[in-house]
Amino acid sequence: MRIYSFFSILVLVLVSCTKDSGSDARLIKKLVEISSDGSSITTLFAYNGNEIVKADNELQHVEYTYTNGLITKISTKNKATQLTVVEEFLYDKDKLVSVKSSDNFMIKYTYNADETVSYQKTKLNDKKEEIKVYHGVLYFKDKNLIKDKRTLDDSPAGTVSTYNVSYEYDLQKNSFFNILGFDKLLDHNDLISVNNSYIGVVESNVMSADDQISSSANFYKSIFVYDEEGYPIEKVAEAAMPTNGKSGYLKTQYFYE
């Protein structure tokens, strides 16, 4: 609907319950993210088998709840404010159909015959009225999210605003995909993909009431270093790809169990 901080993606913002949990399915134990000013944040992950239990760093503490092999709740506590945001995930069989947040927003998903997924995000205003925020379509290929085409529903009257993100992938293993149920979380961007995204393109277009068009496009490329099993141990970005208006990290280091 995600280089961007894993924790930031979690609060907005990874295999099915039938996925093989063999010895090659490694789980990430520690993630170190380094920004352009040299500051860093370290996230530690804990598991029960291949179910993620919690993720913790100096900014936030995240806890996960499973039901029948699917992630049904994510609780995120902001350590600065001590406030907790709870997201509840509802499924039809093994397909995510809605995300409801205590932050008063909801995302609903519809699965299309061409294997795309349509979605609509709404929020409640101060009067408890449901307001459309945006809607879009997710495109997949070979278990990778390759495109997110979005139209903003809360644009000023008379204008049409669109936001498109496309991803390109290598053939190496995304370690987050080995976490049970994570690939079902469609609001987690490219982290749900089986491979690692090394190129991202973000395009924005605004058409005003008088048909004037304002456009922008940004290109983001990352370089990965892999271990002998094909899992990333380092990612370096030429520029940090933002998600939901927040800047990301230029270097990421991965450590495994």
Rosetta blueprint (number, residue, H / E / L):
1 M L
2 R L
3 I L
4 Y L
5 S L
6 F H
7 F H
8 S H
9 I H
10 L H
11 V H
12 L L
13 V L
14 L L
15 V L
16 S L
17 C L
18 T L
19 K L
20 D L
21 S L
22 G L
23 S L
24 D L
25 A L
26 R L
27 L L
28 I E
29 K E
30 K E
31 L E
32 V E
33 E E
34 I E
35 S L
36 S L
37 D L
38 G L
39 S L
40 S E
41 I E
42 T E
43 T E
44 L E
45 F E
46 A E
47 Y E
48 N E
49 G L
50 N L
51 E E
52 I E
53 V E
54 K E
55 A E
56 D E
57 N L
58 E L
59 L L
60 Q E
61 H E
62 V E
63 E E
64 Y E
65 T E
66 Y E
67 T E
68 N L
69 G L
70 L E
71 I E
72 T E
73 K E
74 I E
75 S E
76 T E
77 K E
78 N E
79 K L
80 A L
81 T L
82 Q L
83 L L
84 T E
85 V E
86 V E
87 E E
88 E E
89 F E
90 L E
91 Y E
92 D E
93 K L
94 D L
95 K E
96 L E
97 V E
98 S E
99 V E
100 K E
101 S E
102 S L
103 D L
104 N L
105 F E
106 M E
107 I E
108 K E
109 Y E
110 T E
111 Y E
112 N L
113 A L
114 D L
115 E L
116 T L
117 V E
118 S E
119 Y E
120 Q E
121 K E
122 T E
123 K E
124 L E
125 N L
126 D L
127 K L
128 K L
129 E L
130 E E
131 I E
132 K E
133 V E
134 Y E
135 H E
136 G E
137 V E
138 L E
139 Y E
140 F E
141 K E
142 D L
143 K L
144 N E
145 L E
146 I E
147 K E
148 D E
149 K E
150 R E
151 T E
152 L E
153 D L
154 D L
155 S L
156 P L
157 A L
158 G L
159 T L
160 V E
161 S E
162 T E
163 Y E
164 N E
165 V E
166 S E
167 Y E
168 E E
169 Y E
170 D L
171 L L
172 Q L
173 K L
174 N L
175 S H
176 F H
177 F H
178 N H
179 I L
180 L L
181 G L
182 F H
183 D H
184 K H
185 L L
186 L H
187 D H
188 H H
189 N H
190 D H
191 L H
192 I H
193 S L
194 V L
195 N L
196 N L
197 S E
198 Y E
199 I E
200 G E
201 V E
202 V E
203 E E
204 S E
205 N E
206 V E
207 M E
208 S L
209 A L
210 D L
211 D L
212 Q L
213 I E
214 S E
215 S E
216 S E
217 A E
218 N E
219 F E
220 Y E
221 K E
222 S E
223 I E
224 F E
225 V E
226 Y E
227 D L
228 E L
229 E L
230 G L
231 Y L
232 P E
233 I E
234 E E
235 K E
236 V E
237 A E
238 E L
239 A L
240 A L
241 M L
242 P L
243 T E
244 N L
245 G L
246 K E
247 S L
248 G L
249 Y L
250 L L
251 K E
252 T E
253 Q E
254 Y E
255 F E
256 Y E
257 E L
